Amino acid sequence: MFVGQLSAILEYMQQLDELDTSNVEPMTHAVARRNVLRPDEPKASLPSDLILSNAPSRTETSYKVPRVIE
């Protein structure tokens, strides 16, 4: 099953190898991309007591979780 798929991929790569790409400029993406994320802006954190109010177990300002690595 995988042998057939791998053979098809290698055949396709051979086809691509036949193309003349000497005038093609290298690129990182096939389409133009731009950053759509907003800039980071520092803001005040929520109070620890509010964040931890529903925690099943806590130690001072942190969640307390069971130890999983011994």
KOLGU-4560 file (N, C-alpha, C; in nm, 3 decimals, padded with zeros to 5 digits):
<recs>
<n_xx: 00.083 n_yy: -00.119 n_zz: 00.000 ca_xx: 00.000 ca_yy: 00.000 ca_zz: 00.000 c_xx: 00.088 c_yy: 00.126 c_zz: 00.000 mol: A seq: 1 type: MET>
<n_xx: 00.179 n_yy: 00.135 n_zz: 00.097 ca_xx: 00.265 ca_yy: 00.253 ca_zz: 00.104 c_xx: 00.367 c_yy: 00.255 c_zz: -00.009 mol: A seq: 2 type: PHE>
<n_xx: 00.404 n_yy: 00.139 n_zz: -00.057 ca_xx: 00.500 ca_yy: 00.132 ca_zz: -00.167 c_xx: 00.443 c_yy: 00.200 c_zz: -00.291 mol: A seq: 3 type: VAL>
<n_xx: 00.315 n_yy: 00.175 n_zz: -00.318 ca_xx: 00.251 ca_yy: 00.237 ca_zz: -00.433 c_xx: 00.241 c_yy: 00.387 c_zz: -00.418 mol: A seq: 4 type: GLY>
<n_xx: 00.207 n_yy: 00.434 n_zz: -00.298 ca_xx: 00.199 ca_yy: 00.578 ca_zz: -00.273 c_xx: 00.335 c_yy: 00.644 c_zz: -00.285 mol: A seq: 5 type: GLN>
<n_xx: 00.437 n_yy: 00.581 n_zz: -00.229 ca_xx: 00.571 ca_yy: 00.636 ca_zz: -00.237 c_xx: 00.619 c_yy: 00.640 c_zz: -00.382 mol: A seq: 6 type: LEU>
<n_xx: 00.589 n_yy: 00.536 n_zz: -00.458 ca_xx: 00.627 ca_yy: 00.534 ca_zz: -00.599 c_xx: 00.560 c_yy: 00.648 c_zz: -00.675 mol: A seq: 7 type: SER>
<n_xx: 00.433 n_yy: 00.675 n_zz: -00.645 ca_xx: 00.361 ca_yy: 00.784 ca_zz: -00.712 c_xx: 00.425 c_yy: 00.919 c_zz: -00.677 mol: A seq: 8 type: ALA>
<n_xx: 00.465 n_yy: 00.935 n_zz: -00.552 ca_xx: 00.529 ca_yy: 01.060 ca_zz: -00.511 c_xx: 00.662 c_yy: 01.076 c_zz: -00.583 mol: A seq: 9 type: ILE>
<n_xx: 00.742 n_yy: 00.971 n_zz: -00.588 ca_xx: 00.872 ca_yy: 00.979 ca_zz: -00.654 c_xx: 00.857 c_yy: 01.005 c_zz: -00.805 mol: A seq: 10 type: LEU>
<n_xx: 00.755 n_yy: 00.947 n_zz: -00.868 ca_xx: 00.730 ca_yy: 00.974 ca_zz: -01.010 c_xx: 00.695 c_yy: 01.121 c_zz: -01.031 mol: A seq: 11 type: GLU>
<n_xx: 00.614 n_yy: 01.175 n_zz: -00.940 ca_xx: 00.577 ca_yy: 01.316 ca_zz: -00.950 c_xx: 00.701 c_yy: 01.404 c_zz: -00.931 mol: A seq: 12 type: TYR>
<n_xx: 00.788 n_yy: 01.368 n_zz: -00.839 ca_xx: 00.911 ca_yy: 01.444 ca_zz: -00.818 c_xx: 00.998 c_yy: 01.442 c_zz: -00.943 mol: A seq: 13 type: MET>
<n_xx: 01.000 n_yy: 01.330 n_zz: -01.013 ca_xx: 01.077 ca_yy: 01.321 ca_zz: -01.138 c_xx: 01.018 c_yy: 01.416 c_zz: -01.242 mol: A seq: 14 type: GLN>
<n_xx: 00.885 n_yy: 01.426 n_zz: -01.247 ca_xx: 00.821 ca_yy: 01.520 ca_zz: -01.340 c_xx: 00.861 c_yy: 01.663 c_zz: -01.306 mol: A seq: 15 type: GLN>
<n_xx: 00.860 n_yy: 01.696 n_zz: -01.176 ca_xx: 00.897 ca_yy: 01.831 ca_zz: -01.135 c_xx: 01.043 c_yy: 01.860 c_zz: -01.166 mol: A seq: 16 type: LEU>
<n_xx: 01.127 n_yy: 01.761 n_zz: -01.156 ca_xx: 01.269 ca_yy: 01.776 ca_zz: -01.183 c_xx: 01.295 c_yy: 01.813 c_zz: -01.329 mol: A seq: 17 type: ASP>
<n_xx: 01.203 n_yy: 01.778 n_zz: -01.417 ca_xx: 01.219 ca_yy: 01.808 ca_zz: -01.560 c_xx: 01.188 c_yy: 01.955 c_zz: -01.592 mol: A seq: 18 type: GLU>
<n_xx: 01.124 n_yy: 02.026 n_zz: -01.500 ca_xx: 01.088 ca_yy: 02.165 ca_zz: -01.525 c_xx: 01.210 c_yy: 02.256 c_zz: -01.514 mol: A seq: 19 type: LEU>
<n_xx: 01.213 n_yy: 02.360 n_zz: -01.598 ca_xx: 01.320 ca_yy: 02.459 ca_zz: -01.591 c_xx: 01.280 c_yy: 02.566 c_zz: -01.490 mol: A seq: 20 type: ASP>
<n_xx: 01.343 n_yy: 02.568 n_zz: -01.377 ca_xx: 01.313 ca_yy: 02.666 ca_zz: -01.272 c_xx: 01.424 c_yy: 02.768 c_zz: -01.254 mol: A seq: 21 type: THR>
<n_xx: 01.509 n_yy: 02.782 n_zz: -01.353 ca_xx: 01.624 ca_yy: 02.872 ca_zz: -01.341 c_xx: 01.582 c_yy: 03.018 c_zz: -01.329 mol: A seq: 22 type: SER>
<n_xx: 01.467 n_yy: 03.056 n_zz: -01.382 ca_xx: 01.420 ca_yy: 03.195 ca_zz: -01.374 c_xx: 01.315 c_yy: 03.216 c_zz: -01.266 mol: A seq: 23 type: ASN>
<n_xx: 01.295 n_yy: 03.117 n_zz: -01.181 ca_xx: 01.196 ca_yy: 03.129 ca_zz: -01.074 c_xx: 01.267 c_yy: 03.174 c_zz: -00.947 mol: A seq: 24 type: VAL>
<n_xx: 01.218 n_yy: 03.284 n_zz: -00.891 ca_xx: 01.277 ca_yy: 03.337 ca_zz: -00.768 c_xx: 01.237 c_yy: 03.250 c_zz: -00.649 mol: A seq: 25 type: GLU>
<n_xx: 01.331 n_yy: 03.216 n_zz: -00.562 ca_xx: 01.298 ca_yy: 03.135 ca_zz: -00.444 c_xx: 01.196 c_yy: 03.209 c_zz: -00.356 mol: A seq: 26 type: PRO>
<n_xx: 01.107 n_yy: 03.133 n_zz: -00.294 ca_xx: 01.006 ca_yy: 03.193 ca_zz: -00.208 c_xx: 00.979 c_yy: 03.102 c_zz: -00.088 mol: A seq: 27 type: MET>
<n_xx: 00.925 n_yy: 03.161 n_zz: 00.017 ca_xx: 00.892 ca_yy: 03.081 ca_zz: 00.135 c_xx: 00.749 c_yy: 03.031 c_zz: 00.131 mol: A seq: 28 type: THR>
<n_xx: 00.662 n_yy: 03.100 n_zz: 00.056 ca_xx: 00.522 ca_yy: 03.059 ca_zz: 00.045 c_xx: 00.477 c_yy: 03.075 c_zz: -00.100 mol: A seq: 29 type: HIS>
<n_xx: 00.381 n_yy: 02.995 n_zz: -00.140 ca_xx: 00.331 ca_yy: 03.000 ca_zz: -00.277 c_xx: 00.246 c_yy: 03.124 c_zz: -00.302 mol: A seq: 30 type: ALA>
<n_xx: 00.187 n_yy: 03.180 n_zz: -00.197 ca_xx: 00.106 ca_yy: 03.302 ca_zz: -00.210 c_xx: 00.160 c_yy: 03.407 c_zz: -00.114 mol: A seq: 31 type: VAL>
<n_xx: 00.135 n_yy: 03.533 n_zz: -00.146 ca_xx: 00.181 ca_yy: 03.642 ca_zz: -00.059 c_xx: 00.112 c_yy: 03.632 c_zz: 00.077 mol: A seq: 32 type: ALA>
<n_xx: 00.188 n_yy: 03.653 n_zz: 00.182 ca_xx: 00.132 ca_yy: 03.646 ca_zz: 00.317 c_xx: 00.161 c_yy: 03.774 c_zz: 00.390 mol: A seq: 33 type: ARG>
<n_xx: 00.073 n_yy: 03.804 n_zz: 00.485 ca_xx: 00.096 ca_yy: 03.919 ca_zz: 00.571 c_xx: 00.053 c_yy: 03.882 c_zz: 00.712 mol: A seq: 34 type: ARG>
<n_xx: 00.108 n_yy: 03.950 n_zz: 00.807 ca_xx: 00.075 ca_yy: 03.923 ca_zz: 00.946 c_xx: -00.061 c_yy: 03.985 c_zz: 00.977 mol: A seq: 35 type: ASN>
<n_xx: -00.156 n_yy: 03.902 n_zz: 01.018 ca_xx: -00.290 ca_yy: 03.952 ca_zz: 01.049 c_xx: -00.311 c_yy: 03.967 c_zz: 01.199 mol: A seq: 36 type: VAL>
<n_xx: -00.209 n_yy: 03.942 n_zz: 01.278 ca_xx: -00.221 ca_yy: 03.953 ca_zz: 01.422 c_xx: -00.203 c_yy: 04.097 c_zz: 01.466 mol: A seq: 37 type: LEU>
<n_xx: -00.271 n_yy: 04.133 n_zz: 01.571 ca_xx: -00.256 ca_yy: 04.268 ca_zz: 01.624 c_xx: -00.124 c_yy: 04.278 c_zz: 01.700 mol: A seq: 38 type: ARG>
<n_xx: -00.070 n_yy: 04.397 n_zz: 01.713 ca_xx: 00.053 ca_yy: 04.411 ca_zz: 01.791 c_xx: 00.027 c_yy: 04.383 c_zz: 01.939 mol: A seq: 39 type: PRO>
<n_xx: 00.128 n_yy: 04.329 n_zz: 02.006 ca_xx: 00.115 ca_yy: 04.304 ca_zz: 02.149 c_xx: 00.112 c_yy: 04.435 c_zz: 02.225 mol: A seq: 40 type: ASP>
<n_xx: 00.020 n_yy: 04.440 n_zz: 02.320 ca_xx: 00.011 ca_yy: 04.559 ca_zz: 02.407 c_xx: 00.006 c_yy: 04.510 c_zz: 02.550 mol: A seq: 41 type: GLU>
<n_xx: 00.098 n_yy: 04.553 n_zz: 02.634 ca_xx: 00.096 ca_yy: 04.508 ca_zz: 02.774 c_xx: -00.030 c_yy: 04.557 c_zz: 02.844 mol: A seq: 42 type: PRO>
<n_xx: -00.090 n_yy: 04.469 n_zz: 02.922 ca_xx: -00.209 ca_yy: 04.504 ca_zz: 03.000 c_xx: -00.193 c_yy: 04.445 c_zz: 03.139 mol: A seq: 43 type: LYS>
<n_xx: -00.268 n_yy: 04.496 n_zz: 03.231 ca_xx: -00.264 ca_yy: 04.445 ca_zz: 03.367 c_xx: -00.321 c_yy: 04.304 c_zz: 03.371 mol: A seq: 44 type: ALA>
<n_xx: -00.261 n_yy: 04.218 n_zz: 03.453 ca_xx: -00.307 ca_yy: 04.081 ca_zz: 03.469 c_xx: -00.430 c_yy: 04.078 c_zz: 03.559 mol: A seq: 45 type: SER>
<n_xx: -00.505 n_yy: 03.969 n_zz: 03.549 ca_xx: -00.615 ca_yy: 03.948 ca_zz: 03.642 c_xx: -00.559 c_yy: 03.915 c_zz: 03.778 mol: A seq: 46 type: LEU>
<n_xx: -00.631 n_yy: 03.945 n_zz: 03.884 ca_xx: -00.582 ca_yy: 03.911 ca_zz: 04.018 c_xx: -00.572 c_yy: 03.760 c_zz: 04.036 mol: A seq: 47 type: PRO>
<n_xx: -00.466 n_yy: 03.715 n_zz: 04.103 ca_xx: -00.443 ca_yy: 03.572 ca_zz: 04.125 c_xx: -00.560 c_yy: 03.507 c_zz: 04.197 mol: A seq: 48 type: SER>
<n_xx: -00.618 n_yy: 03.574 n_zz: 04.295 ca_xx: -00.730 ca_yy: 03.516 ca_zz: 04.369 c_xx: -00.848 c_yy: 03.488 c_zz: 04.277 mol: A seq: 49 type: ASP>
<n_xx: -00.874 n_yy: 03.576 n_zz: 04.183 ca_xx: -00.984 ca_yy: 03.554 ca_zz: 04.089 c_xx: -00.953 c_yy: 03.438 c_zz: 03.995 mol: A seq: 50 type: LEU>
<n_xx: -00.833 n_yy: 03.433 n_zz: 03.944 ca_xx: -00.794 ca_yy: 03.327 ca_zz: 03.852 c_xx: -00.800 c_yy: 03.190 c_zz: 03.920 mol: A seq: 51 type: ILE>
<n_xx: -00.755 n_yy: 03.183 n_zz: 04.044 ca_xx: -00.746 ca_yy: 03.056 ca_zz: 04.115 c_xx: -00.872 c_yy: 03.023 c_zz: 04.196 mol: A seq: 52 type: LEU>
<n_xx: -00.976 n_yy: 03.105 n_zz: 04.185 ca_xx: -01.095 ca_yy: 03.084 ca_zz: 04.269 c_xx: -01.163 c_yy: 02.950 c_zz: 04.244 mol: A seq: 53 type: SER>
<n_xx: -01.154 n_yy: 02.895 n_zz: 04.124 ca_xx: -01.216 ca_yy: 02.765 ca_zz: 04.094 c_xx: -01.117 c_yy: 02.651 c_zz: 04.089 mol: A seq: 54 type: ASN>
<n_xx: -00.993 n_yy: 02.676 n_zz: 04.125 ca_xx: -00.891 ca_yy: 02.569 ca_zz: 04.121 c_xx: -00.922 c_yy: 02.464 c_zz: 04.226 mol: A seq: 55 type: ALA>
<n_xx: -00.917 n_yy: 02.336 n_zz: 04.189 ca_xx: -00.943 ca_yy: 02.232 ca_zz: 04.288 c_xx: -00.836 c_yy: 02.227 c_zz: 04.397 mol: A seq: 56 type: PRO>
<n_xx: -00.714 n_yy: 02.266 n_zz: 04.362 ca_xx: -00.605 ca_yy: 02.268 ca_zz: 04.458 c_xx: -00.506 c_yy: 02.376 c_zz: 04.417 mol: A seq: 57 type: SER>
<n_xx: -00.455 n_yy: 02.450 n_zz: 04.514 ca_xx: -00.362 ca_yy: 02.558 ca_zz: 04.482 c_xx: -00.260 c_yy: 02.575 c_zz: 04.592 mol: A seq: 58 type: ARG>
<n_xx: -00.147 n_yy: 02.638 n_zz: 04.556 ca_xx: -00.045 ca_yy: 02.676 ca_zz: 04.653 c_xx: -00.013 c_yy: 02.822 c_zz: 04.629 mol: A seq: 59 type: THR>
<n_xx: -00.049 n_yy: 02.906 n_zz: 04.722 ca_xx: -00.030 ca_yy: 03.050 ca_zz: 04.715 c_xx: -00.085 c_yy: 03.106 c_zz: 04.583 mol: A seq: 60 type: GLU>
<n_xx: 00.000 n_yy: 03.132 n_zz: 04.483 ca_xx: -00.047 ca_yy: 03.194 ca_zz: 04.358 c_xx: -00.037 c_yy: 03.100 c_zz: 04.239 mol: A seq: 61 type: THR>
<n_xx: -00.039 n_yy: 02.968 n_zz: 04.264 ca_xx: -00.023 ca_yy: 02.872 ca_zz: 04.155 c_xx: -00.123 c_yy: 02.759 c_zz: 04.168 mol: A seq: 62 type: SER>
<n_xx: -00.154 n_yy: 02.697 n_zz: 04.052 ca_xx: -00.232 ca_yy: 02.574 ca_zz: 04.053 c_xx: -00.145 c_yy: 02.463 c_zz: 04.108 mol: A seq: 63 type: TYR>
<n_xx: -00.204 n_yy: 02.374 n_zz: 04.186 ca_xx: -00.131 ca_yy: 02.258 ca_zz: 04.237 c_xx: -00.183 c_yy: 02.137 c_zz: 04.159 mol: A seq: 64 type: LYS>
<n_xx: -00.091 n_yy: 02.066 n_zz: 04.094 ca_xx: -00.130 ca_yy: 01.950 ca_zz: 04.014 c_xx: -00.058 c_yy: 01.828 c_zz: 04.067 mol: A seq: 65 type: VAL>
<n_xx: -00.117 n_yy: 01.709 n_zz: 04.042 ca_xx: -00.051 ca_yy: 01.587 ca_zz: 04.088 c_xx: 00.082 c_yy: 01.565 c_zz: 04.018 mol: A seq: 66 type: PRO>
<n_xx: 00.176 n_yy: 01.508 n_zz: 04.088 ca_xx: 00.306 ca_yy: 01.476 ca_zz: 04.030 c_xx: 00.290 c_yy: 01.361 c_zz: 03.932 mol: A seq: 67 type: ARG>
<n_xx: 00.344 n_yy: 01.376 n_zz: 03.811 ca_xx: 00.331 ca_yy: 01.271 ca_zz: 03.711 c_xx: 00.464 c_yy: 01.207 c_zz: 03.675 mol: A seq: 68 type: VAL>
<n_xx: 00.574 n_yy: 01.270 n_zz: 03.709 ca_xx: 00.707 ca_yy: 01.215 ca_zz: 03.680 c_xx: 00.775 c_yy: 01.185 c_zz: 03.813 mol: A seq: 69 type: ILE>
<n_xx: 00.823 n_yy: 01.065 n_zz: 03.823 ca_xx: 00.891 ca_yy: 01.028 ca_zz: 03.949 c_xx: 01.039 c_yy: 01.014 c_zz: 03.929 mol: A seq: 70 type: GLU>
</recs>
